[in-house]
Amino acid sequence: KHAAFSSTNFENILIWETKADIPPGTVFDVQYKQYGEKVWLNKHECQSITQPFCNLTRETENFTEHYYARVRA
């Protein structure tokens, strides 16, 4: 829940909160897209991960565009 970009020093990190009762071994999948696009793209390095963050700097490097990201547990 509450997924949001944290942008510092030109790095864009997607961070999110997990519920307190999340089962052990829960993994996350991250997807992103540029504003106006219909298709969500998988961030390959952030599939089946256990940490609550993902570096999307390369995928969101054009600072004049708007981006969306989502996480699935």
C-alpha positions in Angstrom: 0.0 0.0 0.0 1.0 3.6 -0.4 3.5 3.1 -3.3 5.3 6.3 -4.2 8.4 7.5 -5.9 11.3 8.8 -3.8 13.5 11.0 -6.0 16.9 12.0 -4.7 20.1 12.8 -6.6 18.5 12.0 -9.9 17.6 8.5 -8.7 13.9 7.4 -8.8 13.2 4.7 -6.3 9.7 3.2 -5.9 8.9 2.5 -2.2 5.9 1.0 -0.6 4.5 0.0 2.7 3.6 -3.6 3.7 0.9 -4.7 6.1 2.0 -5.8 9.5 0.6 -9.2 9.1 2.3 -10.0 5.7 3.1 -13.7 5.5 6.8 -14.7 5.5 8.1 -15.3 2.0 5.8 -12.8 0.3 7.3 -11.5 -2.9 6.6 -8.4 -5.0 6.4 -7.7 -8.7 6.9 -4.2 -10.0 5.5 -2.7 -13.2 5.7 0.8 -14.7 4.5 2.8 -17.7 4.8 6.3 -19.1 1.7 8.5 -18.9 -0.5 7.9 -22.0 0.7 4.3 -22.6 -1.7 1.5 -22.2 0.7 -1.4 -21.6 2.4 -1.9 -18.2 6.0 -3.1 -18.5 7.7 -5.4 -16.0 10.8 -4.2 -14.3 12.8 -7.4 -14.7 15.1 -6.8 -11.8 12.1 -6.3 -9.5 10.1 -9.5 -10.1 9.7 -11.9 -7.1 11.6 -9.6 -4.8 11.2 -9.4 -1.0 12.4 -5.9 -0.3 9.8 -3.0 -0.3 11.6 -0.9 -2.9 12.7 -0.9 -6.6 15.1 1.3 -8.5 13.3 2.7 -11.6 15.9 5.4 -12.4 16.7 4.0 -15.9 13.0 3.5 -16.8 12.1 7.1 -15.6 15.1 9.1 -16.8 13.2 11.6 -18.9 12.3 14.1 -16.3 9.8 15.9 -18.6 7.5 12.9 -18.7 5.1 11.5 -16.2 5.3 7.9 -15.0 3.2 5.4 -13.1 4.3 2.3 -11.2 2.5 -0.4 -9.4 3.3 -3.3 -7.1 1.6 -6.7 -6.7 2.3 -9.0 -3.8 
